């Protein structure tokens, strides 16, 4: 929901009107933001009314601590006539953001000027694709080197923003032409596709882009995971908003996923039908809860919508209320959400990639080990069988197939021979799911103690690979999910499972597929949520509950630090390895050293013991075998990866579970869904370690191309001398030929994230250079080739 208003502002300063774009002066950042993940839809260049005081909203953004803003670059605003450009507002905005260390994603968007659309006035009628591409080229050329991310249009599925009505093939053509123009103007620029609300219509939109041949005409997927009128948990902002899109992307070719808008209105909104469902404090809670759930689900950038309310009556999404008008950013206009965002960014500074953890008591209801009878009850073809083809734990799982043949609502349901009872005090229901990337919905039917049958969506069918997905069972279900005997639209325990359903999404989709499910698990006890952020040897747990509940947190710390949503801090004692406390809708941040969480029974089977091909190392007492040993030996062995420091084991990475093994210098991950050699992937430990240290590599000094060096314009850094020699001497074996190509060098080490710089390692100063997956260190005290060593990033990330 992007409420765009084209503002005609008469400034006291003369704005630049030129025949051709020219390059403005650059401002060096004054300070690094707290986070390079989180951002705000600021829109100050298009909505703030006073040119002379543009620094006022920029200061508010900087004080929050975000690393990104999303700004409109409106066609009609910048190029009001065919041969005239007005750069004043955007030059000023970019100078202000750059000086504050904040990066900008530029939204190339309507309104379209009448000269380009052929319509009277400035409208959201799209121009001819080449005309828009010419506009985009002018903008990208002007800001080359200052803005690296450009988004092409916003919500073209919405009739307000693509007039007279949405036309996805027409947008796909505009995207393809504009993508080529952007890349010609700045080869290093990244193109972000238009944002659409997820999971639908975003899923269908992406499928249509692929069908129109536009999948390779953008670098980053963008979604708007709004869940209104539901909150972030009931609306499944993580598994539906991001997980569904990951599955579709894996089918066509994975790309990073950004959530460029999400939010809730602290008052009436279009999405709530004009109803005021939440207040300003709940909005603040939802901001934090939605942000960390999206991050744990794998969203790489997350932008709250928006900075400032455009009115006082409806669509009150802003961190700053309307107050005395569009220029009022005073303290009296600021909502609680602005403080909640500040505290969140302060508490999460220097942390790594988070994961969702569960503090409830898990009980496996159904492990699919024993033979059982399930009959098909839906309208479409499908089957439910016991199988050992894909198993999360034990010896078997359930294999479900479906075949949707009609371009209208289709589903297939599977009914057990007798209802399966939920344990007492069940608050959430989850299952281990191995998806097929279709984005269809996995649902269940539950019959409660009043005889009411309610439908719950567990999750969209994501990409292949086991992942745990769940849904809360508290609260009202939507009227359309009351199947029979409507009573109070709530699940009154005790209850039982009466069916598992695969439902097409969207209804127009046809096709067949196969998924696997294992270990259906009831989470008993209070409904609580926790997202865990690693930070060196400790963690920061973000914890909340929809209603006030007592939580028991396993910990190794005798004292934990507890920070409340509004910043109040206290040190509190644990007892016998447990910290017990009360929590409600306001999230809290717990800093501590974690202990093992309660595990369900049966547990996932561990990886098999090393076989006869195992190679063991007395130095660490660990062994490597199978595909990981093969990969380790083929791609550099001890000098590149170091000794193994852990057994092969299951770990959750970006919300999914993989078999991984840690080494002194890196982490090897098994991805059986990929063809060789990409079935083994390396962790981005260079970037991960910098994040742990609270350092943003994008703020490292850049350099120009140097003689005798390999310059990487993608990151603005040179690789020279002994480090360049070592970089070129090693690489992953991709083509089976002797020697290493640059593609193989890049696959092993990644791009440089810094130039050579002096850092202290183990008490001594060394010249080092950071890469995505490594840190090269110059050791002049050693003879070549040992004068260049790789840092022990695997050990450092794990705090060893």
N, C-alpha and C positions, 0 to 999 in steps of 0.2 A: 504494500500500500504506500505508494510514493505520491503524496499530495503535492504535485508540482504546480507552482504558480509562476508564470513569467512576469517578473517585476520590471516595470518601467521606472527607472530611478533617475532623477535629475540631480547630479552631483554638483557640489560647489567647485570641485576641481575639474578641470577639463580632462576628459577621457581621451585616450589615444585612438584616433581614427586614421587608419593607414590603408594605402592601396595594397601593400603586400606585408605579410608578417615579418617582424624583425625579432631578434633575440634579446630578451630583457637581461638585466644584470642578476647575478646569483647571490644569495645570502648563505653564509655558512651556518650550520646548525649551532645553536647555543647550548643545548642540553639533550641528552638521549632520553626518549620516553621510557616508561616502565615496561612497556610490552610492545612487541612487534607482531602480536597475534590479534589484539583487539582494537577496534576502531569505532568511529561514529559517522553517521550520515550528517555532515555538518552543513553543507549547502550555503555557506556564508556568502559566496560570490554571487549567488542567484537570489537570495532571500533577505539578506541583511540590508537595510535601507540607506545606511550612511557610510559613504566611502571613506571619509576622514577617520572614522572610529572603527574600521574593520579589525583593528588589533584587539578590541574588546572581546568579541566572541572567540578570536584565536587564543587569547590568554585563558579563557575558560576551558577550551579544549586542552590546552597544554597542561593546565593545573590538574586535570583529571588523570593524565598519565598515559593516554592511549598512544599507540604508534602510528595510527592510520586515520585518515578522513576520506570520505567519499564526497566528491564535489561535482556538481552539474557543469558541463560545458555545453550550454544550450546553443543550438544552431542560430536561432533568431537573435539571441543576445550578442553573440560574437560576430556574426556576419549578417547584419541587418539588410545589407544591399549586396548585389553580386560582386561589386568591386571595392567593398569597404569592410574593414575588420575593426572591432572594438575590443582591445585587449586589457583595458585599464583595470577592471575589477579582478580578472583572473591573474594578471601579473601581481597585483597587490596581495591577493589571497595566497598565492604560491610563495611569495617572498616571506609572508608572515608564518606560514606553516613550516617552510624550510628552516627559517631562523629558530624555530622551536623543536627541530628534530623530528617533525611529523611528516610521514609520507602520504602522498595523495594518489588515490585511484581516480582517474578522470572519466566521468560518465558522458560520453558523446551522445547527445540526446536532442529530442525536440524540446520546445516548440520549433516548428519549421517556419522560416520566413515565407511570406506570401510569394516572393519572387521565385522560390525554389519549389513550392508545392502547387502553385497555380490556384490556391484557395485564397479567399479574402481574409486578411489578418494573419496572425501567427497561430498555427493550429498544430495538432498532432497527426496531420496527414503526412505520410512519409514522402520524402522527395525521391526523385530518380536515384537509383543506387550510385551511379557515378558522380552525381552532384554531391551526395552525402559523403562519398569517399574523398572527393576533392576538399570538402570542408575538414574532414578528419585529417587529411594529409597536412593541411595548413596548421592545424592545432598541434599535431604531433611534432611537426618540424620545429615549431616555435619552442616547444617545451622539451625537446629531445635532451636527454641527459638529466633532466630534472623530474620528469614523471615517466615511470617505466611501465605502468599498467593502465590500459585503456579499455573501457567497457563500451560495447556497441549497443546502444538503446536500452530501454528499461521496460519490462513487462509488455512485450508486443502481443501477448495473448489477451490483453485487456483492451476492450473497445475504446476506452478513454485515451489510451496511449498509442493506439494504432488505428487511425480512422480511415474510412468510415466503419470498418470492422476488421478484426484480426485476420491475418493472412500469413501463415507460417512459411509457405514457399516464398512469398515475396520478401519476408524478413531474411530467410536463408540466403537469397540472392544478394540482398543489401549487405549481409554479413560477409559473404565471400568477397565481394568487390572491396569492401572497406578493409577487410583483413589484409589484402594485398597492398592497399594504399598505406596502411599503418606500417607494415613491415618494410616497404620501400622507403618510407620516411625515417624509420628508426628500426634497423634489423634486430636490436636488442629488446624492443618493446614486447610486452606480453599482452595478448588480446583476451579479454574476458567476454564471454557470451552474455547476451541479455539475461537478466534475472527474471525468474518466474517462480510463483509460489509452489513450494514443495510440501508433500510428495506429489500432489497433483494440483495443477496441470503440468508441473515441471517434468514429470516422467514422460508424459506423452509429447511434450514440446521437444525434449531431447531426442526421442525416437524419430520425430518428424525431421529434425535437423539432420540426423544421420541419413534418413531416407532421401533427403534433398541434396546429399553429397556435401554437407557443410561441416561434418565432424572434424575435419582437419583445418577448418577456418577459424579456430579459436584455440587458445592454450589453457584456459581455466574455465571450469563450470561455475556458474553463479546461481544461487537459489535464494529464495525468500521464505524461510521456514516459519511462517506465521502459524500460530495454533489457536488464536482467538476464535471463539469465546473461551476455549479451554486454556488451562495453564500449561506450563512446559512439560510436566510429568504426564498428566492425563492426555495431553495432545501429542505425546511421544515425539517431542521436538528432535530427539537424538536419532532413534531408530527409523522414524518415518521421515523426518526432515532431511537427514543426511544418509542414513543407511540405505534407504530405497534408491537414492541417486547413485550411491557407490555401486550397487548391483548393476544398474543400467550402464554406468560408465565402464565397468569391467567387461561388459559384453562388447562394447564398441571400441574400447581403447581408453585405459584409465587416464584421468587428468586430475589435477588438484581441484578441490571443491571449496568455494568460498561462500559464506553466508553473508551477503552484502546488505541485507535488511532483515531484522526481526524485532519484535517489540510488542508491547501491550499499552493500550490507552488507559490513562488514569482518569477515566470518565467515559462518556458515550463515544462510540466510534461507528464507522460504516460497517465494520466487521461484526459488531454486536447488535446490529439492527437498531442503533441509536440508544441502546441500554447502557447504563453505567454499572459495570460488573465488578470493577476493582477500584481501590483508592490508590493514592500516591505511594503509600508505604508498601502495599502489595506489588505495585509496579516495580519498586526498587528490589524487592525480593525476587521477583520473576526475572529481572535483568541478570542478577548473579546466577540464579539457578539455570536459566536458559543458556547463559554464556558458557558455563563450565560443562553442561551436558553436550552442547554443540562441539566444544573443544575435544571432549573425551570421545565423541563419535567420529572425529577425524576431520572436522572443518578446519582448514588451514588459516583462514582469516574470518573474523567475526565482527560485524558492524551493527551496532544498535541503531534503530530508527526511532527518533532522530534527536538532534541537538536541541531544537527550539520549537515550541508550539507556534503554529501559524495563526491560531485563533484561540478564543477563550471558551468555546462552547463544546466542540466535538473534535475527535481525532487528536487526543491530547497525549501523543506519544513522546513528547520532548522531555529531555532532562531538565530543561528550563521552561517554565510556564510562559504564557503569553504576557502576563503582568500588565505593564503599561504600554505594551506595543512590541513590535518586532525588534526594536533596538534595546529592549530592557533585558539585560543579563545580570541585574543586581542580585544580591543574596536573597532578597524577599521573593524573587521570581524562581529561584532554584528549588527543585523538588528533592525529596530524599534520595531519589535514584542517583543523583550526581555524587553524593557522598558514598553511597553503596558501591558505585563504580570505582571511585578513588580507592576505597579500602580494599576492594577485590584486587585491583592492580598492584597495590602495595604489598599485599600478602602473597601474591603469586609471582612476584618479581624473582627471577633467577631459577624458576622451576622448569622441569622438563615436560614431556608429553604425558598428559594425564590418562587415567583409566577409571572406569566406573567400578566401584566395589559395593558389596552388599553387606550390611551389618545385621540383617535379619538371620533367623535360623532356617537354613534350607532343608527341605524334606523332599526327597525324590518320590514322586507319586507313581511314576511309570517309567521303567527303564527299558522296556521292549525286549527284555531277555527271554521271557516266557512266551510261548506261542499263544496267540489270542486271535479272536475273530472280530474283524471290523467289516461292516457292510457299507456299501456305497449308497448314499441317500439323496444325492443331489441330481441335477438335471443333466450334467455333462459326464462324459467318459472319464474314468480315473480308476486307480487301484491303490490298495494299501497292503503292503506285504512286509514281512520280517526279512532282514537282509544283513549280510556282513560286508557289502560292497564299500560302504562308508560308515565308520563307527567312531563315536566320540569316546565311549567307555564300554568296558565289558566286551562281549562277543558279537552283539547285534544291535541294530537300530531299526527304525521304520522307514520304508521307502514309499513315498507318495508320488503318484503320477496324475496328471490332468491333461485334458484335451478340450480347449475352448474353440468352438467352431462358429459361433454366432457373433456378429458385431453388435451385441447388446449384452445386458448383464448375464454372465455365466458364472457358475460356481460348481464345485463338487464337494460334498460333505462325506465324512467317514464316521460311522456310528459304532461305538463299542457294543459288545454283546450285553453288557450291563453297565450302568453308570459308574463312574470312577469318583469316589468321594474325595473331596478336598480336606486336608487336615484342619483341625480347629485353629482359629486365629490366623487363617491365611490372609495376607494383605496384598501380595503380588503373586502372579502366576507367570512362570517362565519356562523356556525350553531351549535346548541346544539345537540350532538350526544350521543345516548345510544347504544354502540357497542355490538358485539357478540364474540369478541376475535379472529375472523378469520384472521385479517390482510388484507382482501380484501380492495380495494380502493373505497372510496366515491368520486365521481366526479360530475362536472356540465358542461353543455354546455352553452356558452354565445354567443349571436349574437350582434355584434357591429354596429356602425352607417354606416360602409362601407359594411355591409352584410357579413362580415367574421365571421364564427362560430369557436370558439376556445374552447378547453377542458382544464379544470383546476382540478387538484386533490385537494380536500378539506382536506382529511386525510385518513389514514388507519382506518379500523374498529377495534377500541381498545376494551378493556375489558368492561363488563357491568357496568353501572353507567354513569350518565350524565357528559359530559365534553364539553367545548366550543372549537371548532376547526375552523381554518380559513386559508385562503391563500391570498397572495398579488396578485393584478391584474395588477401591473405595469411590465414593462420589456417584453422581447421577450419570446414567448412560443416556445418549441421545435417543429421542423417540424412535428413530429408525432402527435402533438396535434392541428394541423390546420385541421379542419374537412372538411370545404367547403370554396370555394371562397377565396383562399389564397391571401392576400394582403401584409400587412407589419408585420404580426405575432404579432401585438399589439392590445390590446383592446382599441378601439377608442370610447369614451363615446359620446352620451348616448348608453346604451346597455341593453339587456334583457336576462333573464334566459329562456332557451328553453327546458332543460331536466336535470333531476337528474339521475345519473348512479351509479350502483354497478358493479365494474369490478374485475374479478378474478385476484389474485396476490399470487403466480405465476400462469402462464397460465395453468400449469399442474394440478392444484388443482381442485378437484370436491367436491360437497357437497352442503348442503342447510343451510339457516340461516335466522334470523329475526333481524332487527335493528329498532330503533325509532329515529326520528328527530323532532326538535321543534325550533321555533323562528329563522328562517333564518334571519341573520342580516347583513346589509351593514354598514361597518365602513367608514364614510365620512370624508373628509378633507385630510390633508397630510398623507402620509404613514409613520407612526412612530412606534417605538417599545420601550417597557419599561419592565424591569424586576425589581421587587421590592424585596429587601432584608430587613427583619425586624432586628432592632438593638435596643433592649430595648424599650423605648417609642417612638423611632423615626424609620426612614427607610433610606436606601440608594437605590435610584432609578437609575438604569443604563439605559440611554436613548440614542437613535440614530435614524437617518432617512437616507434612501438611497440617498436622495438629500436634500439640505439645506432647512429646513422648520421651521416655527414658531410653538412653542409648548406652550400650556397653561397647567400648572400643578397645580391642587388644593392643597393647603397647609394651615396648621394652623400656620406656622412659619412666623414671620415678616421679617426674613432674612434667606436665605438658603445658604448653602455652596456648591459651584460648583467646582468640580475638573475635569479638562479636561483629555483627554486620556493620555497625556504625563506628567501629574502631576501638571500643573499650577493650583493654588487654588485662589478662590476669594469668598468673601461674598457679596451677592446681595439681594436687597430688593424685597419683594413681594408686591402686592397691592390688597386690598379687597379680600384676601384669594386666590389669584392666582399669580403664578410666571410665567411670560411670557419671553421666550428666544428663540434663534435660535439654531438649532442643525443640524448636517449633518452626514456623514458616521463615523466620529470619535466619539465613545461613550463618554458621560459625566456622572459623578457621582454626584447626587444631594442628599445632606444630609439635611433632614428636618422632621418635624412632619406632617404626611399626613392628608388630608381632604378627604371627600367622593368623589369618582369619578363619572363622568356622567354615569347614568344608562339608558339602553334602555327602551322603552315603548312597550309592557307591561312588567312590572317587574315580576320576579318569585314570585309565591304566597308564603307568609310566612308560616312557619309551623303552624299547627292548634293550637288554644288556648288550654291551659291545660284543659283536660277533668275532669270528676267527680272523677277520680282516682288521681288527682293532690295532691301533698304534697308540701305545701308552707312554706317558712321560713321567719319570720319577720326580722331575723338578716340581710338578704341581699335583701329581697323583691323579691326573685326568687322562682320558683316552678319547681318541677320535676314530670314527669308523664310518663306513658307508659313503653316502654322497658327500657328507661334510669333509671326510678325510680326502676323498678324491679332489674336491674343490680346493682345499687347503694346500695340497701338494702341487696341483697344477698351476696355482696362481701366486706363488711366492713363498709359501710355507712360513718358516720361523722368522725371517727378517721382516716380512710384510705383516703377518698376523700375530706373531708371538706364540707362546705356549697356550694351550687351552686352560681356562681357569674355572670352568664349570662343566658338568655333564651336559649332554644334549637334553633339553627339557622344554616343556610347554610354557610359553609366555604370551601375554596379551600385548599386541603392538597395534596402535591406532584402532583399538576397539575389536581386534580379531586375534584369535589364538593361533600361534605358529610354534613349530619345533625350532628351537634356537640353541646355539652354543656360543658361549662367550670366550674370547681370547684376550690376551694382554692388550692388543691394539685394535680389536674390532669385535663385532658381533655378526655371526653368520646365521641367516634365517632360511629355513626350507620353505619354498613356495611350490608345492607339487602341482598347483593349478597352472604354472607357467612351463613352457617348453624350455629345454636346455639351450643355452647355459643359464637362463634367467630363472631356473628353479631354485637357485641359491642367490640370495641378495644380501648386500652388506648394509649394516646400519649407518646412518649419517652421523657418526659419532663426533666429527669435528664440529658440526653445527650444534649437536646435542650438548657437547661439553661447554661451548660458549654460552648457550642458553642457561645451563646450570650456574655458570659464573656471573650471570646477569649482564652479559656483554652482547650487544647487537652488532654483528659483523657488518651490517650495512652502514654503520657509522664509522668504520675504519677508514683512514685516509685513502683516497684513490690515487692512481698514478697514470701518467700518459705512457704511450708505448716507448720502450727503451731499446737501444741497439743491442742485438745479440740475445734478446729475451723473447719469450713467447707471451704475447699480450692477450688477455681475455677480456674483450669488451663487455661480455655478459656480466662480469662483476667489477670491472675496472681495475684489474691487478695484473702485474707482470710476474712471470716465473723465470728466474735467471740462474746462471752459474751452476754450482754443484747441485742445488735443489732441482733445477731443470733437468740436469743429467740423470739424477736419481728418479725423477718423475717419469722420464721417458724410458728408463731401463725396466720399468715394472708396469704390469697391466694384467687385466683379466684376459684369459684366452677365449676369444670370441670367434675367430675365423679359422683356427687350426693351422695357421701358417707360422713359420719361424719369425721371430722379432715381434716387436710391439708397435701397434698403430696408435695414433692419438686417441682414437675411439676406445681402445683398450686401456690406455692410460687414464682417460676420463672415467671409464667404468669402475676402475679400482679406487681412484683417489677423489674424483669429482673436481669441480672448479675451485680455483683459489678463492678464499674468503678474505685474504689480507695480502699485503706485501710483506716482505721480510721485516720483522720488528723484534725488539729486545724484550724478553720476558724472563721472569725468575722461575726456574724449575728446580725443585729439591734444593733450594737455597743458593743456587748459582744462576748467573745471567747467561742466557743463550740467545742467539739469533734464531728465530722460528718463523715459520709461515704456515698459516692455517688453510686447510682445504675442507671440502664438505665432509670427507670421510677420514681425514688424517691430519696430523700436525707434523710437519718436517722440522727437524732440529739440526742445526749445524754444530758439530763437535770437532773443532780444529785440533783438539788434543789427540784425536784418533787418526790412524792412517786410512787412506781411501781403500775401499769404498765405505768404511765405517765412520767416516767423518760426517755423513748424513744419516741420521737415525729417525725412525718414526716414533712419535710419542706413544706412551702406553695409555691410550684413550679408553680402552676397554676397562682397565683397572680404575682409571680416574672417574669414569661415569658411575661405576659401581661403588666408588668410595674406598677402594682397596689400597 
